[in-house]
Every structure is written in structure tokens, then in C-alpha cells.
């Protein structure tokens, strides 16, 4: 790995000129004129040959529109206050609605096909790559086409409008904080850094009280958004005759309710391990119990600072230990400037991987501050890019994995890098720091997210009957988290529902739990990879390749010989975390005795 790596990405190789890119603007115009023409061509009857040609055109449109949207997200993330980038994002959102209308019209066209015509499509040699997609469409139930189109159109100023309103309100929030004798208004994100990561607990308490003061002032506005957002979704379900509120979640994540129930049962049964960790962390911090703002603050910290070049070496080397191909891919991502790792003012503070399917590339954003958590985040996002690369050789209709399976590769390589770092830590404090990081990261998936899913389920059931007040929502959140942690914390955050953006995502209902499913499924794969199987890498690649074609249960059965409807798989998946907790407690006995 060369030692002259840049921390900023190269977007011009995708669209030269950035926001003023002629190529980008030309593709916008091309799609805006091409989509209505394709919709007009979806008029039955059509011979199989013409349907095949149309499906090929539709897939090209979907990929191009997706790439444009991902690129616009990259542009807007460079500066969250950039109005030109926001205008492009708005135009892209309109384009995505056109694509959704095209897909809805295509679904309506499918509904006109006779059984004989369907069989001709399924048997067509030219469509074998999307056979699984067609079989899914054959089974799906849709409303009459005009109603589907009306819902899609109304969503712009309906559920998507509420999402926009949420984002504008959330990003505009400022917190009043004391800076010596001076009072300052600072962005909510900056206040969060102090509230959850300042080493001085008194400062964390002050920052959290200031944040809560701000959130309380806006709680009714957020409750209104949440109620209308959920109401639109529930009204749509009612129109479609969907009685089970989580049905769309199961369908979009290609997982059965029974598998989710088995996973949730295992998580509930293993809560005592996590609570042992919380208790030990409280002992280390000299507290009777942790409060919600203590959980994410690491007690142990590595004394070593890691520069970006070192991080690149660590990630590439660990990828290579699994396969030469994966290592070469990581090296390419660094060499070709796919990654924006530079911390900057006004830059989006999240981390993500954006796919550029027509270029066969990806782009990654994070803020690299020089610690091991950043190294793990870097590995995680490059894992997404590796998954993208494998899927980009597939047909457009079979590249959509669902949120849960989207985490398969990212969590796998995260484990790969973190476990190696723990094993080769130069000092005991470094080892404890990395172990604590592994457990704390897992906490999101085995405790925090499951409780938010439980909360969201209850909120939607209440919303079916009537609007839910801000105080009722807050009480529900606290009660649910207390139940999941069996009152292990001294204080709970009643306003967390206002800050979890996943609750306000139109296309992904009950979005949070998909991360837990993906994390544990990937953990299960990682456990299997430890077996002495020289061909496992090839199996792993084929599993990733089929994540857009198969339900998660079929992937488990085909490539892992595992039954995901049974608790045994999920128990294997959570076992490494339980073992890490036991190791952490054993190593820290001397610190508390």
C-alpha cells in the first residue's frame, strides 16, 4: 500500500464537473423524457420478444436513476448546507418518484398476463437472470394500477413530505450551552458529542439536560410529524388490505416472521450477558448503575493513534487473510480515491457507502479521526463496496438485497478486522479497549435496536386507534427500554424517538431491525468461516451474489446448511459476543476487586 493516500474522494471520475456536470444534467433530462415513453409502451398485448426488450430498457433506467440518486447524496453530504446540492437532491427525488411510477405500471402490466404468457416469460432464455424476480412479482398482490399510481404521486407531499419536514426540523435544531461565562447556541450534533463522549461525567449531564430542553421545546412538532408519517403508511396498508403492520417489513427484507421471532427470542434469552457487561462497566466507572449517556463512552482507550495510511494497511491486510481478491479490492478502493475520510466543517457526520452501478464502483464517506473505531467503520463501509461490486455484475432487478442482507458483507469484514486487532493488541489496555468496542458495537444490534423495534410496533398499534401525544410516545419508549434492559439503567432517554431518523424513512418500514438481522446473520456466516473449509470464500461470494435473488432462509439453507427459522442458528450467531463479554469481565476483575 502506497503512503501518499488522500483523504478525499474523487467524484469527477463519475460525473465530471460535480454539481455543474453536463453528463449528470444530460442524464437527468434523458430519464425524465424516457420514463413516460416506456410507460406508454406498457400496453398489452405484447409478444414475449417485445416484453424482453422493454424489461431490458426498464432495468437500464432503474440503474441510471439509482446511480444519479447515490451521486446526489454524495454531493449533498460534502456540505449539508449546500443549496445547489439540495436542489439536485430534490430533482433526484422527483426522478425516483417517476421510477416508482414506472415500476408500478410494470407491475400493472404483469397483472394483465395470462398464465401461459407468464410461463413464456419464465422460460425465456433471455430472462433467466431475472427469473427469481419474475417469480416474486407473479406472487405479489397489487391494487388497481390507478390507485397504485395515485399513492405513489401523493407520497411526494405525503409520507416523503413528512420525511423532508423531519430532516429540516432536526438539522435546524440548536442547543444552548454554557462556554465559560458565555452562552452559545451550537448544532445538535456538536452537543451530542459532549453529551455522550465527554470524559467528564458532569459535562455529559449538563449537555444532556441542555439537549433535553431543546427536544422538549419541539416535542409536539416531532410528534405531529411521527403521527402523520405513520398515519400515511397505515392508510396505505388499509387500502392494500394489509392487516399485519410488519408484513411489508418481512417482504422487503425477504425474511419470514418465524425467523424474526426465533431471533428475537434468542436476544431476549441472552439479555443477562449484556446486563453483566453494563454492570461491570458501571463498576469500572465507580457508579451503582449506568445512565443512558454512559453506555457509549469507552472506559478503556488505546494509547496508539492510527494515521490513515496505517488504517488502510490494517484493512487491506485483514481482507487479504480471507482472500486475495478481497484484499486487492480494498487496495483499489484506497488507490482510486473512492473514500472521503477527511473531517470537515458542515460535512455530513454519518458514514455510508454509495453504489455507482454503471461505473462498477462505490463511494464511501466517513470522518477519520485516527482511532480503532474509525478503522472498523472503514472496513465496514468497504465491505459494503465489495458486496456492491459482486452485485453489480447481476441484472438490475436482482441487485436489490433489502436492508437486512445489505449488512451481510459489511459486518463480516468488520468482525474480520476487529478480531484480528484484539488478538494482536500490543498491550492489555489496547486489548480491553478493542474488546469493549466490539461489545459496545454489538450492543446496538442485540439490545438498542430490538427495543426500538418493539417500541415502533407498539406505537403503530396505538396509532391505528388515534394520534399519540408526545408524552405518550416518550413514556412508551422508556417503558419498552426498561423491559428490554430489566431496569439495568439509572436513567433512560424519553426523547430518543425524536432523534432516530430510521423511524422516518418512507421506503423502509421498521428499518432499525434490519440492522440486527443483518448483523446476526453475518455473525453466523463469520462463525461458519472459522471452520476448516478451503472453499468457503467461493461459497461466501456466491451467497453475496444471491442476496438479491433468495430469501434469507434460502441463503442459509443453500450456502450455510443452516435453518434460520430455528433458534440454533441465532444462538451460534450471538455466542461470540457472549464470549467477548466473559473475556472482558475476566480481564477486568482486577480493576474492580
N, C-alpha and C positions, 0 to 999 in steps of 0.2 A: 504494500500500500504506500503510495507516494505521500510525502509530508507537506504538501502545499495545497491542502484541501480548502476550498472556500465554503463558508457557512451559508451562503445564499444560493437559491435555486436559479436555474435558467428556464424561464418561461418562454423566451423568444424562440427557442427551437420548436415550440408547439405552435405559437401564433406570433410571428414577428411583429413588433410594434406594440405589443401589450394592448392597452385599452383602445388604442387607435388602429389596431391591426386590420388591414384591408381584408386579409384572409378570414379573420373572425367575422367581420361585418358582412362579408360576402356569403359566408356560410349561414349566418342568421337569416339573411334575405332569401337564400336558396331554400331553406327549410320552411320558412313562412309562406312561400309560394308553392312548394312541392307537396306539403301535407294536405291542403284542400284538394289538390288534384288526385292524390292517392285515395282520399275519402270518396270522391266522386266515382272512382273506378271500382269501388267495392260494391258492385251491383250484381246480384245473382240474376240468371245463372251464369257461371263462368266455367270453362273447361279446366281440367286439372293443370294443364300446362300454364295457363294464364294465372291461376292461383299461385303456382310455384314462383312465377316471375314477380308477382305482387308481394309475396311474403319476403322475397329477397330484397326488394326495394324498401319495404317497411323496416326490415332489420337494419339496413344501412341508415335510415332516418333515425331510428332509435339510438344507434351507436353515436352518430354525429351529434344529436341533441344532448345526449348524456355527456359527451366529451366537452361540449360547449359549457354546460352547466358546471361541471367539475372545474373547468378552467376559470370561469367567472367566480367561483368560490375561492379559488387560489388568489385571484386578483383582489377580491374584497378583503381577504384575510391579511394582506400585506399592510393595509391601513383600514381599520374598521370605520373610520370617519370619511373615507374617500367617496365623495358623492358620485363621481363618474363611474366608479366600480359598482356602486349600488344601483345606478341606472341600468348598467349591463345585467346585474343580477335580476332586476325587475323584468327586463326584457326576456331573460332566460326563463324566469318563472312563467311568463306568458307562453313561451315556446313549449315548456313542459306540459302546460295545460292542453296545447294543441296536440302534443304527442299522446297524452292520455285520451283525448277525444278520438284520435286515430286508432288507438288500441281498443277503445270501447266500440268503435264502428267495426273493427275487425272481429271483435267478439260477437257483435250482432250478425255479422256475415256468417260466422261459423254456425250460428244458431239456425240459419236457413238451409244448411247442408243436410241432405238425406244420409241415412246410414251407409248407403252404397258409396256416396260421394266422400264421406269421411274415410271409409276403408281404402278408397283410391288414393286419398292423400297420405294416409298412414303407410301404404305400400309403395309410395313413390320413392324411387331411388334417390331423387334429388332432395328429399326431405328427411332422410334417415337421421341426420344430425339433430333435428328438432322433433323427432318422434315423441320423446317424453313430454315435451312442451305441448304438443298437439293432444296427447292423451289427457293431460291435465285440463286443457280447455274443453275437451269433449265431456268431462265430468262436471265442469263448473256450472253454477246456476246464476243467470243474469236477469235483470229487469228488462222490460221492453227498451229498445235502443234509445228512443226519445227521452225516456226517464233517466237512463244512464248518462246521456249527454247533458241533460239539464242539471243533474247532480254535479257533474264534472265542472260545468260552467259556473254554477252557483258557489262552488267551493272556493273560487278566486276571492270573492268578497265574504265568504262564509268561513269555513274552518281554516283556510290558508290566510285569510284576512286576520283572524284571531291570532294565528301564529305570528304574523307580522307585528300586530299590536303588542303581543307579549315581548317580542325581541326589542322593539323600540323602547318600551317602558323599562325593561330590565337593563338594557345597556345605558339608559339615561340616568339610572339611579346613582346618587352620590351619598356618601356617609360623612357626617360631621364628626371630625376627630380633633382632639387636642394635640398640638405640637408645641410643647413648652407653654408659653403664655398665650400662644396664638391658636385660634380655632380655624381649621381648614376643612373645606369640602373636598373629599377625594373620591375617585371612582370606586364602585362597589368591589371590583376585583382586587384593588390595592388594599382595601380594608380587610378582605378575606385572607390575604397573605398574612397580615398581622394577627387576625383573629384565630387562625388555625396553625400557624407555623412560627410565630414569635417564641423564642426560648423563654421569655419572661411571662409566666402564667398570669400575673396581674395585668399585663398589657393585653393578653389574649382575652381576659374577662372584660376589660374596658372596651376593646374593639368589638366583641360580640354584642355587648349591650348597645353600642352605637349602631351596629348593623340592624339589630332587632328594632331599635327606634325607627330607623328608616323603613324597614319592611312593614312595621305596624301602620305607619302612615299611609302605605299603599296597599294594604292587605285587601281592602274591598275591591279595588281595581283589579288586582290579580284574581280574586275570587270570581269576579264577573267574567273575566277572560276564560278562566278554567271552566266555569259553568257553561258558557256559550260554546266553547270548544267541544266539550264532552256532549253537550246537547245536540250539536250538529251531527256528531258521529252517531249518537244513539238514534236520532231521527232517520239517518241514512240506513242504519241497521233495520229499523222498523219497516221502512219502505221495501227493503230487500227480503223481509221475512226472516231475518237472522235473530233468533231468540237468545242464543248463548253469546254474551258480550265478548268473550275471548275467542270466538270462532275465527274471526279474521286474523288474530294473532297466530293461532295454530296453523292456519292455511298459509300465511305469508312466510312463516318460519319452517314450513314443511315438517312439522312435528305433531305427534298425536297427544291428546290431552293426558292419556295414561302415562306416557313417558315423562311429561312435565310433573304429573302428580308423584311419580316414583322419585324423581329428582328432588322435589320439594320435601317429601317425606324424609329422605336421607339428610337433607340440610337441617331439618328440624331435629332429627335424632342425633346430630353431631354438634348441636349448639354448645354443649358443655365444653368441648375443646376450645372453641373460640372464647368462651367466657373465662376459661382458665388463663388464656392469653391476656384478656382485658384485666383480670385480677392481678396477674404478675406485673403488667405494665403500670398499674396503679401503685403497687408496692415499690417498684423501681423509682417512681416519681414522688414517693412519700405521701400518697393520697389513700384515703379509705376507698374511694371509688373514682373512676374517671368520669368526666363530663364529656358531652359530645365534641367539644372543641379540643379535647386532649388526645383523641383517638389517632388522628393522622400525624401528630407530631412525633418524629422519631426520638427515642430516648438515646440510642446509640448512634454515633455518626462516624463515618470513615474519615480518617485524618488526611487521606490522599485526595488531592484534586485531580481530575482527569481532563486532559485537553481533548479537543475534538478529534485530532489525529489518533490519539490513543483509543478513543471510543470507537473510531472506525476500525482500528486494528482488532480490538476485542470482538466486535460484532462479526467482522469478516472471518476471523479465525474460528469462532464457535460455529458459524454457519458451515464452514468447511469441515468441521468434525462430523457433521451429519452427512454432508455430501459435497463433492467438488463443485457440482452445478450450483448449489445454493450459495456457496462461498463466492463463486465467480459472479453470481447475480448481485450480491451485496456490494462487491467491489465496483461493479458497473454503476450502481446507484450513486455511490460516492464520487466516482470519477466523472460521470456525466452530469453532475450537479442537479440531481433530482431532489435535493434536500435543502430546505430553508431552515437552518438551525440557529440563526443569529437572533439574540434577544433585542427587540427594538420597541420604542415607544409607539403606541397605537396599533401594534401588531396583535392579531387575534391570539389570545393566550392559550387556546386549546391545541391539541395535537391531532393531526389527521393524515390520511393518505388518500389522494385523489387519483383516480384512474384516467388514463388517456388512451382509450382502447384502439383508436385508429392509428396511433403512433406506436402502439405496443410498449408504452411506458407508463410511469406513475410520477406523481409529485408528492413530497412529504413535507409537512410543516410541524415544527416544534420549536421551543426556545431552550437551547442547550446551555445550561449554567455550569456544567462541569462536575456533576455528581453521578453516582451509580444509577439513581433513578432515571436520569436523562439517558444513560446508556441503555437501560431496559426499555424505555419509551422508544428510543431509536430503533432497537431490534424489533419491537412490536410493530412499528409502522412499516419497516422494511419487509417484515413478514406479510403484511397486507399487500405490499407491492409484488412480492413473489407469488402470492395467490392470484393477484390480478394478471400477472404475466402468463400463468398457466391457463386461466380462463379466457384470456384474450385470443387464444387460438381456437376457441369454440364459437359456435353460432351465437348471434346476439340474444336470441330467445332463451339460450341456456347459460348465459353468463350471470343471471340474477340469482344470487345464492340465498337471499333472506338474511336478516340481521344476525341470527344466531350462528349460521355457518360462515358468515363473513369473518368471524373471530377465530376460525379454526387454525389458520397458519400463524396469525399474529401471536396468539397465546402460546402456541407450540414453541416458537423461536424465543419468546420471552423466557420461558422455562429453561430453554437450552442455554441461554446466556447467563441467566441469574444463578442457576445451579452450579455452573462451572465457576462462576465468581465466588460463590460460597465455599466450594471445595478448595479453591486455590487462594483463599484470602490470606494475605501475609501476616495478619495479626488476629488475635481473638476478638478485639473490638471491631475490626473490619468484618469478621465473620458474623458477629452478633448484629452489626448494622445491616448486613445483607439479609440475614435470616429475618430480622424484624421487617425489612422492606418486603420480602416475599410474603410474609404473613399478613402484613397490612394491605398489600395489593389484593391478596385473596379475600380479605375481609369485605371488600366491595361486592364480590361475587357470591360469597356464601352467607352474608348477613345483611349488609346495607341494601343491596338490590332486591333480594327476596322480600324484605319487609316493605319496600316501596311498591313492589308488585301487589302484595297483599293489600296495602293501603289503597292502591289505584282500583283494584277490583271492588273494594267496599265503597269507594267514592262513586264509582259508576252505578252501583246498585242503588245508592241513595239518590243519585241524580236522576234515575229513571222515575222516581216518585215526585221530586221537586228540586228547586235550586237549593244548593247547600251553602250556608253562610261561611264567611272566612273563619270565624271562631270554631264552627263545627268541623271544618276541614282540618284546622290546626289540632283540635282535640283528637280527631280520628288518627292523624299522623302520629301523635305522641303515644296514644293507646296501642297502636299497631307495633311501633318500635319497642315499647316496653314489653309487649308479649313476646316478640322475637328475641329480645335480649334477656328475658326473665328479670327485668328490673336491675340489670347489671350496671347501669349508669346512674350517676347522681342527678345530672341534668340532661334533658332532651331538647332537640330543636323543633319547636312547633311550627316554624315558618319555612321548613326545608322544601315544602311543596311549591313555594314561590320561586325557588332557585334551581329546580331540576328541569332543565329545558326539554328533556326527553318526554315529559308529560304533555308537551305542546307540539308534537310532531305529527302532522296530518297523515303521512303515508305509512307510519309505523305505529300501530296501536300497541299499547302496553310494552313500549320499546325497551324499557330497562331490563326486563327479564331475559331478553335475547342475549345479553352480555353474560349472564350467569350460565345459560345453556351452552353458549359457545365456549366459555371458559372451562367448564367441567367436561364438555365433550372433548375439547383439545387436551385437557389434562389426562383424560382416558386414553387418547391416542399416544400421548407422551409416555404414559406408563407402558403401553404396548411396545413402544420403540425401544425400551430398555431390554427387551428380550433378545436373545441371540438369533437375529433373523437378518441375514445379509441382504435380503431382497426387500427389506422394509421400506427403504427410500422410494423404490418404484411403486410399492403399494400406496405409500403416502401421497405421491404425486397423482396417482390415479384417483385416490379419494378426493383430493382437491379439485381435480378436473371434473368430477361428477357432482360437486356440491351445487351446481345449477340444474342438475337433472334428477337427482334422487332425494327422497325424504331422508331425514337424519337417521331414522330407524334402519332404512335400507343400506345406507352408507356403513352403519355399524355392523350390520349382518354380513355385508359383502366384503368389506375390506379389513374388518377387525374381528369377525366371527363373534360379535357381542350382541346381546339382546337389550336394547335401550329401554324397553318397557319394564324391565326388571330392575330392582334396586341394586343388584350386584354390580352392574357397570358403574353406577354413580358412586357406590361405596369405594370402588377401586380409584375412581377419579378424585375423591376427596381425601383419600388416605395420605398422599404426600404432604398435604397441608397439616393434617393432624400430626404427622411425624415431625414436621418442621416446628410445630408448636411445642411438642415434647422435648425436642432438642434445645429449643430456645429456653424453656423453663429449666432444664437440667443445667445448661451453661450459666444461667443467671442466678442459680441458688445462692452462690457465694456473695452475690451483690445485695441480697436481702436478708441473709441469715447473719 
